[in-house]
Amino acid sequence: MHETLSDYAQLLVCLFLLVEGAGVRSLDRLFRKEVVYTVE
């Protein structure tokens, strides 16, 4: 049972990252040369 919950959580995290991306804290954003301004 414990392994099933862990696999399910990992699947949900992968789906979330596919849909939303890594966001502001991603390494890709740190290495990007252009400046992107966001309104929060």
Steps between C-alpha positions, in 0.01 A plus 500: 500500500778745589677447167178564311450838669858598426466409131172688478655813654794486259262468205302804614817708542615405148162596355510832686846583367397410146203737522643788702875479450758570765415870531699779660734274697618297200863483389392579144369835615822580685710431190270684259669814367188704432324680783139406557285724713197358673222667691408326822 
